[in-house]
Amino acid sequence: MDTASKIRRNVLAWFFQRVSGVALIFLIAVHMWSLHYAHPDVHPSYPNLIERLRTIGYIALDFSLLALALFHGLNGVRNIVLDYTSNSRLIRRWSLGLMMIGIVFSLWGGAALIKIMTMG
């Protein structure tokens, strides 16, 4: 792989790390507001959680938080690996492993959201 494409890929990873961080701050604020301030008469409880997760807005919010947090965290780990090694084989293995972890946990979290959504 040529140097220009490596640089381009690393710039994209750097850029999306910043974008995901800003998006996480925004989504966490929306999440906190919707749970604690939007409906002050409704107390957080398991039945209310089930009821909320039957709406597409909460599902989208929770899955977005999950996906962005996974990307942000795993890309951060990848950046640490990039800081400490220049071995392309090691970087490729770490990147593939972290990508697989992200996919597995996204599917697992999505399945949990769907299961909660369809309960009861």
C-alpha positions, 0 to 999 in steps of 0.5 A: 500500500502506498504512503498517500493512501495510508496517510489518507486513511489515518487522516479519516480515522483522526477526523472521525475520532473528533466527529464521534466525540462531538456526536457522543457529547450531543447524544449523551446530553439528549439521552440525559435530557430525555430520561430525566427532564423531558418527563419529570412526572415519569420516574425511571423504572424497568416498565418505563424503560420497556415502554420507551424502547418501543419508540423508534426515537429511543431505539435510534438514540440508544443504538447510535450511542452504542455504535459511536461509543464503540467506534470512539473507544476502539479507534482510540485504542487503535490510535494508541497502537499507532503511536507505539509501533510502525510495524504494518503487520502488527497494526493490521492485526490490531485493526482487524481485531478491534474491528471484529470486536466492534462488529460483535459488540454492535450486533450484541447490543443491537440484539439486546435492544431488539429483545427489550423492544419486543418484550412484554 
